[in-house]
Amino acid sequence: MVVALIGESCTGKTTIAEELKGRTEAEIFAGKDYLRMGKSPSAAEKSFKEYLEQNQGQEKMIVYLISEIDELKFLPSHAVKIRCQAPLEIIKERFAERMRGNLPPQVADMLERKYGMFQETVVDLSYDTTQRDVGQICEKILKYCHR
């Protein structure tokens, strides 16, 4: 089964993916991790898309963390799509923590430009990761996947 965690940077995708991995031994791909699957970017993209298609109906869980619109193209038609979101100020705080407390203005501007870019994306589930515990979110995801 393919589960896509979709959202801007610092919306909790990695935290949720790690929790799912701990519960299910899921395989995790983030962003352009797929490039290791081929000798060229186009070969890697093709291999990754085929890999996801082949595992779409399987019991094994593959979690793909998507933070760019163009990464949506890899998803098989029946992938479970989950939007992870958080208020912009929380995203900025989380990003600043990653950067040892300093959020440069150009990074803040980038976060502001990208904020909400997945709002129109059709998803199966959507979570504000500031409103729920990661364990609760994962329980709901697993319940949805095994319905």
LOTOR-930713 format. One record per residue: x, y, z of N, C-alpha, C, O in turn; residue in one letter. Coordinates in steps of 0.05 Angstrom, whole numbers, plus 5000, padded with zeros to 4 digits. Layout:
XYZXYZXYZXYZA/...
//
This chain:
501749775000500050005000501850255000503950255013M/501050454985502550704983500950914998498650964992V/502351045017501251265032502951515027505351505030V/501651725018503051975013502352175035500052235040A/504452275048504152485067504952745053507252785045L/502952915049503253155032503053405048501253445064I/505053575045504953835059507553985056509553885048G/507354245064509754415063511754315084511154135100E/514154425083516254365102515254415130513754605135S/516054255149515554285178512554265185511654405203C/511154095171508254055178507853785191505553705196T/510053645198509753395213509953145197509452925208G/510553165171510552925154512552715164511952475166K/515052805169517152615178516452485205516852245208T/515352645223514652535249512552315246512752105259T/510552365230508452165225509551925211508951695218I/511251965191512451745176514151565195514051325193A/515651685212517351525231515551365250516251135256E/513351485259511451335276510251105261509950885271E/509451155236508350935219510350715215509750475215L/512850795210515050595206515350425231515750185229K/515250545254515450405279513150205284513549995297G/510850265273508550095277508249885255507149665260R/509249945231508749765209511149675193510949515175T/513549775201515949725185515749835157516849725138E/514350055154513950185128516650275117518550335132A/516750285091519050385077518450685071516250745062E/520350855077519951145074521651265051524051205049I/520351425035521651585014520951875019518651935025F/522852045017522352335020523452484996525752434987A/521852664985522752834963523952684940522652524927G/526552724935527852604913529552364920531552294906K/528952234942530251984950530251784927532151624925D/528251794910527951604888530251614869530651424853Y/531851834869534051854849536051634852537551584833L/536151504875538051274878537151024863538550824862R/534751044851533650804837534350794808533450614794M/535950974798536650974770539251124764540151274781G/540351074741542951194733542551484725544451644726K/540151554716539551834708536951914721535451744730S/536452174723533952254736531452144722529552064736P/531452124696529052024682528751724687526551624690S/530951574688530851284693529951244722528351054728A/530951404741530151374769527151434772525751294787A/526151644759523351714761521651484751519651414763E/522451374728520851144717520850904736518850784741K/523250844747523450614766521850664791520450474800S/521850904801520450964825517450944821515950824837F/516451064799513651044792512750754789510650684799K/514350594776513650304773513650164800511949994805E/515650234817515750114844513250174860512149994873Y/512450424859509950494874507550354862505850254877L/507350344836505150204823505049904831502849804838E/507349774831507449494838506749444867505649224874Q/507149634885506649594913503949714922503349704946N/502549824903500049964910498049784925496849874945Q/497649544917495649364929496849174949495448994958G/499349204956500749014974500249085003499449315009Q/500848905021500548945049502749135059502249295077E/505149105048507449275057506749565052505649635031K/507349735072506750015069509250165059511450135070M/508850335039510850515030509750795035507550865026I/511350955049510551225056512251425040514751415042V/510951595025512451785008511752065019509452145019Y/513752205028513452475038513752675015515752685002L/511652825010511553014988511353294998509553375013I/513353454989513353744997513453924973513754174976S/513353814949513353974924511053864906510553624905E/509654044893507353974876508153774855506653584850I/510453804843511253624821511753334830511853154813D/511953294856512353014866509752854866509752614868E/507452994864504852854864504652674839503052474840L/506052734818505852574793506652284796505952114780K/508152224817509051944821506951764834507251524833F/504951884846503051724861501251544843500151644823L/500951294851499051124837496251224843495751364862P/494351154826491651254828490251194855488651344864S/490950964867489550884892491250934916490750824938H/493351094914494951164938493151314958491351454951A/493751264984492351415005493751675008496151685014V/492351895004493452165004492652305030490252335036K/494652395045494152525071495552795071497952815068I/493952995075495053265077495853325106494153295124R/498253415110499253505136499553805135500753915116C/498353935154498554225154498854335182498354205202Q/499754585183500154725208499955025202500455105179A/499255185222499255475217502055575209504055465217P/502055785193504555885182506555965204508955905202L/505656085225507456165247508755915260511055925268E/507255695263508355455274510455335255512555245264I/509855345229511755245209514355405211516555295211I/514155665214516555835217518055775242520555755242K/516655725264517955655289519455385286521755365295E/518155185274519354925270521854945252523954825257R/521655105231523855135212526155285226528455205222F/525555485242527655625257529155435276531555455279A/527655255289528955055306530954885290533154825300E/530254815266532054655249534554815243536754705238R/534355075242536555255235537755375260538855605259M/537655235282538855325308537755595318539255755329R/535155625313533855865324533856105306532656315313G/535156095283535256325266533756265240534356075226N/531756425233530256395208530956635191529756855194L/532756605171533456825153530956925138529156775132P/530957185132528657305119527957165092525557135086P/529957085077529356955051528056685055526456595039Q/528656545077527356295083524456345092522656205084V/524056545109521356625117519656695093517356615091A/520856845074519356915049518556665033516356655023D/520456475031519956225016517656075030515855975016M/517656055056515555915070512856055066510755915062L/512856315066510356465061509356415033506956385029E/511156415013510256364985509056084982507156054967R/510255894995509355614991506955545009505655335004K/506455705029504355635048501655605033500755785018Y/500355385038497755325027497755214999495655184986G/500155144989500355044961498854784956498254714933M/498254634977496854374974493954394981492554194982F/492954634987490154664995488154554975486054454983Q/488754574949486954484928487354194921485854084905E/489354064932489953784926487853614939487253634962T/486753434923484653244933486053034949487952904940V/485153004974486452814993484252645006481852705005V/485152425018483352245032482952335061480752315072D/485152435073485052525101486752785103488552825087L/486052945122487553195126487753255156485853225171S/490153325165490653375193492253625198494253675184Y/491353785217492954005227494653875249493553795270D/497153855245498953705263499353845290500653735307T/498354085293498454215319496054145336496054195360T/493954025324491453965338491253685348489453625364Q/493053505339492753225347495453115354497553205344R/495452905370497852755378498552575354496852475340D/501152545349502152385327501052095328500351975308V/500951985352499851715356496951695346496151505333G/495351895353492551905344492351925314490651785302Q/493952095302493952125273494651855260493251775241I/496651725270497551465258495351255261494851095243C/494051245284491851055288489651105267488650915256E/488951355263486851415243487751345215486151245199K/490251395209491351325182491251015178490250925158I/492150865198492150575196489350465194488850285178L/487550575209484750495208483550545180482150375169K/484150775169483250845142484450655121482950565104Y/486950595124488350425104487250135105487349995085C/486350045128485449775131482349745132481349545142H/481049945122478049935121477049735101474649705098R/
//
